[in-house]
């Protein structure tokens, strides 16, 4: 995935999915420079540094964190 730092051309979102306890969750992630951001209408958004990992793997971890945060708030 290309990395963007330009305001004129915002980063394009890609879909990421995970399954937790038989429930599928889906969100969109973008990479802007060294930052990966995951956005979900239901769960919110979270960002992290890309580091040496794959953008998709980082996005899946962020989505998992959003799912766990949502479950804690709902409990």
Secondary structure, DSSP 4 states (H G I P E B T S, - for coil): ------SSSPPPPEEEEEEETTEEEEEEEEEETTEEEEEETTTEEEEEE-TTS-HHHHHHHHHHHHHHHHHHHH-
